[in-house]
Amino acid sequence: MAKLKRSTSDKMLFGVCGGLAKHFDMDSTLIRVIWAIFVLVGWGSPIIIYAIMAMIMPPEY
């Protein structure tokens, strides 16, 4: 499994979902849909989690 990094090629905001998709070998659209559902439902403050992940995940080069 690849090391968890933000994607620089598959990104909409900061590349967190693209990096998660690459790490788990999934489609990035599926990750984004799941993340959007979590944001709408509000489980675990996903916006704050996304912001923290965007700050601590290193970008891929």
N, CA, C and O atoms as a GROMACS GRO file, in nm:
protein
  244
    1MET      N    1   0.084  -0.118   0.000
    1MET     CA    2   0.000   0.000   0.000
    1MET      C    3   0.089   0.125   0.000
    1MET      O    4   0.192   0.128   0.067
    2ALA      N    5   0.050   0.223  -0.074
    2ALA     CA    6   0.128   0.346  -0.086
    2ALA      C    7   0.118   0.429   0.043
    2ALA      O    8   0.022   0.417   0.119
    3LYS      N    9   0.218   0.511   0.065
    3LYS     CA   10   0.217   0.601   0.180
    3LYS      C   11   0.110   0.708   0.158
    3LYS      O   12   0.091   0.755   0.046
    4LEU      N   13   0.043   0.746   0.265
    4LEU     CA   14  -0.067   0.842   0.255
    4LEU      C   15  -0.013   0.983   0.230
    4LEU      O   16   0.056   1.041   0.314
    5LYS      N   17  -0.044   1.037   0.111
    5LYS     CA   18  -0.002   1.171   0.072
    5LYS      C   19  -0.115   1.239  -0.003
    5LYS      O   20  -0.201   1.173  -0.061
    6ARG      N   21  -0.114   1.374   0.000
    6ARG     CA   22  -0.212   1.449  -0.079
    6ARG      C   23  -0.178   1.436  -0.227
    6ARG      O   24  -0.060   1.436  -0.264
    7SER      N   25  -0.279   1.426  -0.309
    7SER     CA   26  -0.257   1.415  -0.453
    7SER      C   27  -0.235   1.553  -0.512
    7SER      O   28  -0.304   1.649  -0.477
    8THR      N   29  -0.139   1.564  -0.603
    8THR     CA   30  -0.117   1.691  -0.672
    8THR      C   31  -0.181   1.690  -0.810
    8THR      O   32  -0.196   1.795  -0.873
    9SER      N   33  -0.219   1.572  -0.857
    9SER     CA   34  -0.278   1.562  -0.991
    9SER      C   35  -0.430   1.542  -0.986
    9SER      O   36  -0.500   1.588  -1.075
   10ASP      N   37  -0.480   1.474  -0.883
   10ASP     CA   38  -0.623   1.444  -0.871
   10ASP      C   39  -0.679   1.520  -0.752
   10ASP      O   40  -0.701   1.462  -0.645
   11LYS      N   41  -0.701   1.650  -0.770
   11LYS     CA   42  -0.748   1.729  -0.658
   11LYS      C   43  -0.856   1.827  -0.701
   11LYS      O   44  -0.859   1.872  -0.815
   12MET      N   45  -0.943   1.857  -0.607
   12MET     CA   46  -1.044   1.960  -0.628
   12MET      C   47  -1.015   2.078  -0.536
   12MET      O   48  -1.022   2.194  -0.578
   13LEU      N   49  -0.984   2.050  -0.411
   13LEU     CA   50  -0.943   2.156  -0.318
   13LEU      C   51  -0.795   2.140  -0.283
   13LEU      O   52  -0.710   2.212  -0.335
   14PHE      N   53  -0.767   2.046  -0.194
   14PHE     CA   54  -0.629   2.028  -0.148
   14PHE      C   55  -0.570   1.893  -0.185
   14PHE      O   56  -0.452   1.869  -0.157
   15GLY      N   57  -0.646   1.804  -0.245
   15GLY     CA   58  -0.596   1.674  -0.286
   15GLY      C   59  -0.607   1.565  -0.182
   15GLY      O   60  -0.551   1.457  -0.199
   16VAL      N   61  -0.681   1.592  -0.074
   16VAL     CA   62  -0.696   1.493   0.032
   16VAL      C   63  -0.772   1.371  -0.018
   16VAL      O   64  -0.728   1.258   0.003
   17CYS      N   65  -0.885   1.391  -0.082
   17CYS     CA   66  -0.965   1.278  -0.131
   17CYS      C   67  -0.892   1.201  -0.240
   17CYS      O   68  -0.900   1.078  -0.246
   18GLY      N   69  -0.820   1.270  -0.325
   18GLY     CA   70  -0.740   1.203  -0.427
   18GLY      C   71  -0.629   1.120  -0.366
   18GLY      O   72  -0.599   1.010  -0.414
   19GLY      N   73  -0.568   1.171  -0.260
   19GLY     CA   74  -0.464   1.096  -0.190
   19GLY      C   75  -0.520   0.975  -0.118
   19GLY      O   76  -0.459   0.868  -0.119
   20LEU      N   77  -0.638   0.991  -0.056
   20LEU     CA   78  -0.703   0.877   0.009
   20LEU      C   79  -0.740   0.770  -0.093
   20LEU      O   80  -0.725   0.651  -0.067
   21ALA      N   81  -0.790   0.814  -0.209
   21ALA     CA   82  -0.828   0.719  -0.314
   21ALA      C   83  -0.707   0.641  -0.363
   21ALA      O   84  -0.716   0.520  -0.385
   22LYS      N   85  -0.595   0.708  -0.380
   22LYS     CA   86  -0.474   0.639  -0.425
   22LYS      C   87  -0.424   0.544  -0.317
   22LYS      O   88  -0.380   0.433  -0.348
   23HIS      N   89  -0.430   0.585  -0.192
   23HIS     CA   90  -0.383   0.503  -0.081
   23HIS      C   91  -0.464   0.374  -0.068
   23HIS      O   92  -0.408   0.266  -0.046
   24PHE      N   93  -0.597   0.386  -0.082
   24PHE     CA   94  -0.685   0.269  -0.068
   24PHE      C   95  -0.718   0.203  -0.201
   24PHE      O   96  -0.799   0.111  -0.206
   25ASP      N   97  -0.655   0.250  -0.310
   25ASP     CA   98  -0.674   0.195  -0.444
   25ASP      C   99  -0.822   0.193  -0.482
   25ASP      O  100  -0.877   0.090  -0.522
   26MET      N  101  -0.885   0.310  -0.470
   26MET     CA  102  -1.027   0.328  -0.502
   26MET      C  103  -1.041   0.445  -0.599
   26MET      O  104  -0.945   0.517  -0.626
   27ASP      N  105  -1.162   0.462  -0.650
   27ASP     CA  106  -1.190   0.575  -0.737
   27ASP      C  107  -1.208   0.700  -0.652
   27ASP      O  108  -1.275   0.697  -0.549
   28SER      N  109  -1.148   0.810  -0.693
   28SER     CA  110  -1.155   0.932  -0.613
   28SER      C  111  -1.297   0.989  -0.608
   28SER      O  112  -1.333   1.055  -0.510
   29THR      N  113  -1.377   0.964  -0.710
   29THR     CA  114  -1.516   1.010  -0.708
   29THR      C  115  -1.594   0.943  -0.596
   29THR      O  116  -1.675   1.007  -0.530
   30LEU      N  117  -1.570   0.815  -0.576
   30LEU     CA  118  -1.637   0.742  -0.467
   30LEU      C  119  -1.597   0.799  -0.332
   30LEU      O  120  -1.682   0.815  -0.244
   31ILE      N  121  -1.470   0.828  -0.314
   31ILE     CA  122  -1.423   0.889  -0.188
   31ILE      C  123  -1.491   1.024  -0.167
   31ILE      O  124  -1.533   1.055  -0.056
   32ARG      N  125  -1.501   1.104  -0.273
   32ARG     CA  126  -1.563   1.236  -0.261
   32ARG      C  127  -1.712   1.226  -0.228
   32ARG      O  128  -1.764   1.306  -0.150
   33VAL      N  129  -1.781   1.128  -0.286
   33VAL     CA  130  -1.924   1.109  -0.256
   33VAL      C  131  -1.943   1.066  -0.111
   33VAL      O  132  -2.030   1.118  -0.041
   34ILE      N  133  -1.860   0.973  -0.066
   34ILE     CA  134  -1.868   0.929   0.074
   34ILE      C  135  -1.839   1.045   0.167
   34ILE      O  136  -1.908   1.063   0.268
   35TRP      N  137  -1.736   1.125   0.134
   35TRP     CA  138  -1.701   1.241   0.217
   35TRP      C  139  -1.816   1.343   0.219
   35TRP      O  140  -1.844   1.401   0.324
   36ALA      N  141  -1.881   1.365   0.105
   36ALA     CA  142  -1.994   1.459   0.100
   36ALA      C  143  -2.110   1.410   0.186
   36ALA      O  144  -2.176   1.491   0.252
   37ILE      N  145  -2.134   1.281   0.186
   37ILE     CA  146  -2.240   1.226   0.271
   37ILE      C  147  -2.206   1.248   0.417
   37ILE      O  148  -2.293   1.287   0.496
   38PHE      N  149  -2.080   1.223   0.455
   38PHE     CA  150  -2.040   1.248   0.593
   38PHE      C  151  -2.054   1.395   0.631
   38PHE      O  152  -2.092   1.425   0.744
   39VAL      N  153  -2.024   1.485   0.540
   39VAL     CA  154  -2.038   1.628   0.567
   39VAL      C  155  -2.186   1.663   0.588
   39VAL      O  156  -2.219   1.738   0.680
   40LEU      N  157  -2.272   1.610   0.504
   40LEU     CA  158  -2.415   1.639   0.518
   40LEU      C  159  -2.474   1.582   0.646
   40LEU      O  160  -2.558   1.645   0.710
   41VAL      N  161  -2.430   1.464   0.684
   41VAL     CA  162  -2.481   1.401   0.806
   41VAL      C  163  -2.412   1.459   0.930
   41VAL      O  164  -2.472   1.469   1.036
   42GLY      N  165  -2.286   1.497   0.915
   42GLY     CA  166  -2.213   1.563   1.022
   42GLY      C  167  -2.144   1.470   1.119
   42GLY      O  168  -2.114   1.510   1.231
   43TRP      N  169  -2.118   1.347   1.080
   43TRP     CA  170  -2.053   1.252   1.170
   43TRP      C  171  -1.907   1.290   1.192
   43TRP      O  172  -1.828   1.288   1.097
   44GLY      N  173  -1.872   1.322   1.312
   44GLY     CA  174  -1.731   1.344   1.346
   44GLY      C  175  -1.671   1.473   1.293
   44GLY      O  176  -1.549   1.481   1.277
   45SER      N  177  -1.751   1.571   1.266
   45SER     CA  178  -1.703   1.699   1.216
   45SER      C  179  -1.608   1.682   1.097
   45SER      O  180  -1.491   1.717   1.107
   46PRO      N  181  -1.657   1.628   0.986
   46PRO     CA  182  -1.569   1.596   0.872
   46PRO      C  183  -1.499   1.717   0.810
   46PRO      O  184  -1.393   1.701   0.750
   47ILE      N  185  -1.554   1.834   0.822
   47ILE     CA  186  -1.486   1.951   0.766
   47ILE      C  187  -1.359   1.982   0.844
   47ILE      O  188  -1.257   2.016   0.786
   48ILE      N  189  -1.366   1.968   0.976
   48ILE     CA  190  -1.248   1.990   1.060
   48ILE      C  191  -1.144   1.882   1.032
   48ILE      O  192  -1.024   1.910   1.024
   49ILE      N  193  -1.189   1.757   1.018
   49ILE     CA  194  -1.099   1.646   0.987
   49ILE      C  195  -1.030   1.670   0.853
   49ILE      O  196  -0.910   1.646   0.840
   50TYR      N  197  -1.106   1.716   0.754
   50TYR     CA  198  -1.049   1.744   0.622
   50TYR      C  199  -0.942   1.853   0.633
   50TYR      O  200  -0.835   1.842   0.573
   51ALA      N  201  -0.971   1.958   0.709
   51ALA     CA  202  -0.875   2.067   0.724
   51ALA      C  203  -0.747   2.019   0.792
   51ALA      O  204  -0.637   2.058   0.752
   52ILE      N  205  -0.761   1.936   0.894
   52ILE     CA  206  -0.643   1.883   0.962
   52ILE      C  207  -0.563   1.794   0.868
   52ILE      O  208  -0.440   1.802   0.863
   53MET      N  209  -0.633   1.709   0.792
   53MET     CA  210  -0.564   1.622   0.697
   53MET      C  211  -0.492   1.703   0.590
   53MET      O  212  -0.382   1.667   0.549
   54ALA      N  213  -0.553   1.812   0.544
   54ALA     CA  214  -0.490   1.897   0.443
   54ALA      C  215  -0.362   1.961   0.496
   54ALA      O  216  -0.268   1.986   0.420
   55MET      N  217  -0.358   1.988   0.627
   55MET     CA  218  -0.240   2.050   0.684
   55MET      C  219  -0.128   1.950   0.714
   55MET      O  220  -0.011   1.984   0.700
   56ILE      N  221  -0.163   1.828   0.755
   56ILE     CA  222  -0.058   1.736   0.799
   56ILE      C  223  -0.014   1.635   0.692
   56ILE      O  224   0.095   1.580   0.702
   57MET      N  225  -0.097   1.611   0.589
   57MET     CA  226  -0.058   1.516   0.485
   57MET      C  227   0.042   1.582   0.390
   57MET      O  228   0.014   1.689   0.337
   58PRO      N  229   0.156   1.521   0.369
   58PRO     CA  230   0.252   1.580   0.275
   58PRO      C  231   0.205   1.562   0.131
   58PRO      O  232   0.140   1.462   0.100
   59PRO      N  233   0.237   1.655   0.043
   59PRO     CA  234   0.199   1.638  -0.098
   59PRO      C  235   0.289   1.535  -0.166
   59PRO      O  236   0.405   1.518  -0.129
   60GLU      N  237   0.233   1.469  -0.266
   60GLU     CA  238   0.315   1.376  -0.344
   60GLU      C  239   0.394   1.456  -0.447
   60GLU      O  240   0.347   1.558  -0.496
   61TYR      N  241   0.510   1.410  -0.480
   61TYR     CA  242   0.594   1.479  -0.577
   61TYR      C  243   0.619   1.392  -0.695
   61TYR      O  244   0.688   1.433  -0.788
   0.00000   0.00000   0.00000
